Each structure stands twice: as C-alpha cells, then as structure tokens.
Amino acid sequence: MKKWLLVCLLPGLAVAAEPQQDYSFGVSDQVVDNVPETVTDWLLNQQRDSRPAEKSELSAPIYVDTQRRLADSFRTAIPD
C-alpha cells in the first residue's frame, strides 16, 4: 500500500518542484523575454519624436514606420 501511494505521489512532486537551472534557450525564452531595443530602433524613435522639418513631403513618423516595415520585410524568409 505504501509503495502504491509513493508511486502515485512521485510524479506530482516532480512536477511541483522548482527547476534547478534557468535555461536561456528554447521556444519559451522567445515568448517570455522581450527583444532588447537596438541602437537603430532607438535612433528611429528619436527621429520620429523630433520636430518635423519645415518643408518635407513625408512626416517623420510615416518615414520611420515605412523604414521599420521595410527592414522587417528583409528579416522574413521568402515563401516557396
């Protein structure tokens, strides 16, 4: 009887235990951690938040968003 109780409780104890190591890789790491802001992103945000030029065809926020979308398009693979 004690053996049966031990066999039933061991999996529950193993699941309830805290992990012994912190793994910094894997799919879950990408979901939990935010991607750090790059220097380019910081510069683009600075440009977007700055005063608009006196005479310009495009506003800075539109230009920055266009450049960011263009950069993102180069990061994705071309589908077959």
C-alpha positions in Angstrom: 0.0 0.0 0.0 2.8 2.4 0.9 4.6 1.6 -2.4 1.4 2.3 -4.4 1.0 5.7 -2.6 4.6 6.5 -3.3 4.3 5.7 -7.0 1.2 7.9 -7.2 2.7 10.9 -5.4 6.2 10.9 -7.0 5.1 12.3 -10.4 3.2 15.1 -8.6 6.2 16.0 -6.6 8.4 16.1 -9.6 6.1 18.4 -11.4 5.7 20.7 -8.4 9.4 21.1 -7.8 11.1 24.3 -8.9 13.5 24.0 -11.8 17.1 23.7 -10.7 18.6 25.7 -13.6 17.5 28.7 -15.7 17.6 27.8 -19.3 18.2 30.7 -21.6 17.3 29.0 -24.8 14.3 27.3 -26.4 10.9 28.5 -27.7 9.6 29.6 -24.3 12.5 32.0 -23.9 11.4 33.9 -27.0 7.9 34.2 -25.7 8.8 35.4 -22.2 11.8 37.7 -22.9 11.3 40.9 -24.8 13.7 41.6 -27.6 16.1 44.4 -26.5 15.9 47.6 -28.4 18.7 48.1 -30.8 20.6 51.3 -31.5 18.8 51.6 -34.8 15.4 51.3 -33.2 16.4 54.0 -30.7 17.6 56.3 -33.4 14.5 55.8 -35.4 12.3 56.5 -32.3 14.4 59.7 -31.7 13.9 60.8 -35.3 10.1 60.1 -35.1 9.7 62.0 -31.9 11.8 65.0 -33.1 10.3 68.2 -34.6 9.2 67.8 -38.2 11.2 69.6 -40.8 9.9 72.9 -42.1 9.3 71.6 -45.6 9.0 67.9 -46.1 6.9 65.6 -48.3 6.7 62.9 -45.6 6.3 63.4 -41.9 8.9 61.8 -39.7 6.6 59.2 -38.1 5.4 57.9 -41.5 9.0 57.7 -42.8 10.2 55.9 -39.7 7.3 53.4 -39.8 8.0 52.8 -43.5 11.6 52.2 -42.9 10.8 49.8 -40.0 8.3 47.8 -42.1 10.9 47.6 -44.9 13.5 46.3 -42.5 11.1 43.7 -41.2 10.3 42.5 -44.7 14.0 41.7 -45.2 14.1 39.6 -42.0 11.4 37.2 -43.1 12.0 34.4 -45.5 10.6 34.4 -49.0 7.9 31.6 -49.2 8.4 28.9 -51.8 
